[in-house]
Every structure is written in C-alpha cells, then in structure tokens.
Amino acid sequence: MNHGLALSNDGNTLYASSSEAVFSWSYDAAAGTVSDTNTTLITGMDNDDHTTRTILMSQKEPGTLIVSRGSSSNLDFSAESIDTGHSQLKAFDLTTLGSDSEPLDFNTAGRLLGWGLRNSVGVAEEPLTGGIYSVENSVDQLERNDVDIHQSNPGEEMNYHGFLNGSTENQGGNYGYPLCYALWNTSIPNADNLTVGAQFTSDQNATVDDSFCAEERVPPRLTFEAHVAPLDIIFLPNGTKAYVSFHGSW
C-alpha cells in the first residue's frame, strides 16, 4: 500500500491502492477491523517514477471509484498514446463487480475523465454539484526552443473533468502532457500574445505549436506557480471554497 485510501458509501468496505492495483476489504467501523483477506478490483497500473494511485469514492454516484495514474518519467512520451493508460484519470463502477469477477484492467476498462495529465495527485468531487477536479504536478527541467525556462515554467494546474452524474464538459479530453503545458511566467522565447494559463509547447514545429496546444488541448481552470507541487484538494461541505496543499519544489 503506498497512497490511496477510500471508504464505500455505506461504510462497510475499505479501499486502498498500490502502484499496481486497487484492493478492497470488508470493514467493521464499530470494531475498527478489516477482513483478513482482500479482493483485487483494478490492476494494470504498474509503471516507474510516479507510483502514487490516488483513489476517491464518489458521493454523487455511489459505487463509482475515481483512480489517478501518473506518468512513468518526467517526460513520458508514451503518454501520447491513450492505449498506454499513462497519465490518466478514470472512474470505475464497482457495482458491476461480483464476488467472483476478474479484476478490471485500468488500460481497457473504466470511464475516461481525462488524459495528458502528468501526475494528478489530488482529486476531489465538489460536494453540491458533483464536479470532478484534480491538481496537477507538471514537468521539471523544461526548455523552450533550446532556452532553459524551468525555474518559472510550466505552471502547476487545477483541472476540471465534468460530472459523473451530469454534464461531461471536456470529459475524456487531453489536458496537454507531454506536448503542451500551462504558462506561468510569460518571459519565454516567442511568447507573442501568450498569457498566464495559456497552453504552450516547448519546441514548436510543423506538427505541434502553441496554436495546436490552444485548440486541441484542454486548458486548466487555474494555474499555480511553477514547482509548488499540489498534492491534495478538498472542498468545504457547502462547496464555497476548495483548499489545495502544496509540497513545494524539490
């Protein structure tokens, strides 16, 4: 077990994650005990580098577990392929799993909430509407046209992924990584009219440029200073505020 912990809507099942899988145990709140044996629910998530697997049980769609899987390196170009399952946020309907069901494969199962998400460690559900949000740790050592811009770029991100129980605005879209990033400091080569939060690319070419990033990728709802490393997001019960915790730069 390395990171994720969640409780079922009825309080009778405990969920936890490793870098590879999500497991469940029967849970007795009164006794404060879990079962001696566990069930493997989701597998296929093993990769290097970013090994946390944040999990969140939806309160608006009971039985739906959200799972975040990061990239396998600082710049993981395999995440350009949706089939790898890298850098993705998915939702899984656990009510479809019977006691004898085979575990779900993260790469082929689940409802895609977003991809191109380098490492979304914090995930939250807005308590009134059910909107899904995540906070993103972006890349290190970034260059722009061979100029080092990593001290103040790219920005970290707060992203929005629609609802599980309603609107699916941008849901399943690509949020940029590893080709596009959110701008924090506008003092970069060939910035033109880029503003804070705009999507940009590190090296513009005939296939990928800033226009591609703006038109083909989903921008963040909020951009934070570079390298602050947001690790969690929690809403007040009335939905009026969200709190984000930051680890800070290495």
MOPE-V137839 format. One record per residue. N is the residue number from 1. SS is DSSP state (hx for helix, st for strand, lp for the rest). OMEGA is omega in whole degrees, -180 to 180 (* if undefined). BURIAL is I if it has 16 or more other ideal C-beta (glycine too) atoms within 10 Angstrom, else O. Layout:
n: (N/N)
ss: (SS/SS)
omega: (OMEGA/OMEGA)
burial: (BURIAL/BURIAL)
//
This chain:
n: (1/2/3/4/5/6/7/8/9/10/11/12/13/14/15/16/17/18/19/20/21/22/23/24/25/26/27/28/29/30/31/32/33/34/35/36/37/38/39/40/41/42/43/44/45/46/47/48/49/50/51/52/53/54/55/56/57/58/59/60/61/62/63/64/65/66/67/68/69/70/71/72/73/74/75/76/77/78/79/80/81/82/83/84/85/86/87/88/89/90/91/92/93/94/95/96/97/98/99/100/101/102/103/104/105/106/107/108/109/110/111/112/113/114/115/116/117/118/119/120/121/122/123/124/125/126/127/128/129/130/131/132/133/134/135/136/137/138/139/140/141/142/143/144/145/146/147/148/149/150/151/152/153/154/155/156/157/158/159/160/161/162/163/164/165/166/167/168/169/170/171/172/173/174/175/176/177/178/179/180/181/182/183/184/185/186/187/188/189/190/191/192/193/194/195/196/197/198/199/200/201/202/203/204/205/206/207/208/209/210/211/212/213/214/215/216/217/218/219/220/221/222/223/224/225/226/227/228/229/230/231/232/233/234/235/236/237/238/239/240/241/242/243/244/245/246/247/248/249/250)
ss: (lp/lp/lp/lp/st/st/st/lp/lp/lp/lp/lp/st/st/st/st/st/lp/lp/lp/lp/st/st/st/st/st/st/st/lp/lp/lp/lp/st/st/lp/lp/lp/lp/st/st/st/st/st/lp/lp/lp/lp/lp/lp/lp/lp/lp/lp/lp/st/st/st/lp/lp/lp/lp/lp/lp/st/st/st/st/st/st/lp/lp/lp/lp/lp/lp/lp/hx/hx/hx/hx/lp/hx/hx/hx/lp/lp/lp/st/st/st/st/st/st/hx/hx/hx/lp/lp/lp/lp/lp/lp/lp/st/st/lp/lp/lp/lp/lp/st/st/st/st/st/lp/lp/lp/lp/st/st/st/st/st/st/lp/lp/lp/lp/lp/st/st/st/st/st/st/lp/lp/lp/lp/lp/lp/st/st/lp/lp/st/st/lp/lp/lp/lp/lp/lp/lp/st/st/st/st/st/st/st/st/lp/lp/lp/lp/lp/lp/lp/lp/lp/lp/st/lp/lp/lp/lp/lp/st/st/st/lp/lp/lp/lp/lp/lp/lp/lp/lp/lp/lp/lp/lp/lp/lp/lp/st/st/st/lp/lp/lp/lp/lp/lp/lp/lp/hx/hx/hx/hx/hx/hx/hx/lp/lp/lp/lp/lp/st/st/st/lp/lp/lp/lp/lp/st/st/st/st/st/st/lp/lp/lp/lp/lp/lp/st/st/st/st/st/lp/lp/lp/lp)
omega: (-179/-173/-167/178/-180/-179/179/-177/179/177/-175/-179/178/179/176/-176/163/178/-175/-166/171/-176/175/175/168/-173/177/-175/-178/-180/-178/-176/173/-179/180/-178/-180/176/176/-175/-176/178/174/-176/-174/169/-176/171/-178/-170/175/178/179/177/-178/176/179/174/180/177/-175/180/180/-178/178/-178/178/179/-177/-178/-178/178/178/175/-176/-176/174/179/173/179/-179/-177/-178/-176/-180/173/-176/174/-177/175/-176/177/-176/180/180/-177/173/-178/-179/-178/172/178/176/177/-178/-174/-173/-177/175/179/-176/177/178/173/-170/-180/-169/-180/-178/-175/179/179/-179/175/179/-166/-179/-176/-177/178/-178/179/173/175/-163/171/-175/-167/173/172/-176/173/176/-176/177/175/-179/179/-167/-178/-175/177/-8/176/170/-169/161/-176/-179/-173/178/-178/169/-172/-179/-177/179/-180/179/-175/-178/-179/178/-175/167/-173/7/-175/-173/-175/177/-178/173/179/-174/179/179/178/176/-178/-179/-177/-180/178/180/-180/178/176/179/178/-176/180/-178/178/-175/-178/-176/175/-177/178/176/-178/-179/-173/-172/-178/-177/-180/177/174/179/180/178/176/-179/171/176/173/176/-174/179/175/-178/178/166/-180/180/174/-175/180/170/178/180/176/-177/177/-176/-174/172/*)
burial: (O/O/O/I/O/I/O/I/O/O/O/O/I/I/I/I/I/I/I/I/I/I/I/I/I/O/I/O/O/O/O/O/O/O/O/O/O/O/I/O/I/I/I/I/I/O/I/O/O/I/I/I/I/I/I/I/I/I/O/I/I/O/I/I/I/I/I/I/I/I/I/I/I/O/O/I/O/O/I/O/O/O/O/I/I/I/I/I/I/I/I/I/I/I/O/O/I/O/O/O/O/O/I/I/O/I/I/O/O/I/I/O/I/I/I/I/I/I/I/I/I/I/I/I/I/I/O/O/O/I/I/I/I/I/I/I/I/I/I/O/O/I/O/I/O/O/O/O/I/O/O/I/I/I/I/I/I/I/I/I/I/I/I/I/O/O/O/O/O/I/I/I/I/I/I/I/I/I/I/I/I/I/I/I/O/O/O/I/O/O/O/O/O/I/O/O/I/I/I/I/I/I/O/I/O/O/O/I/O/I/O/I/I/O/O/O/I/I/I/I/O/I/I/I/O/I/I/I/I/I/I/O/I/O/I/O/O/O/O/O/O/I/O/I/O/I/O/O/O/O)
//
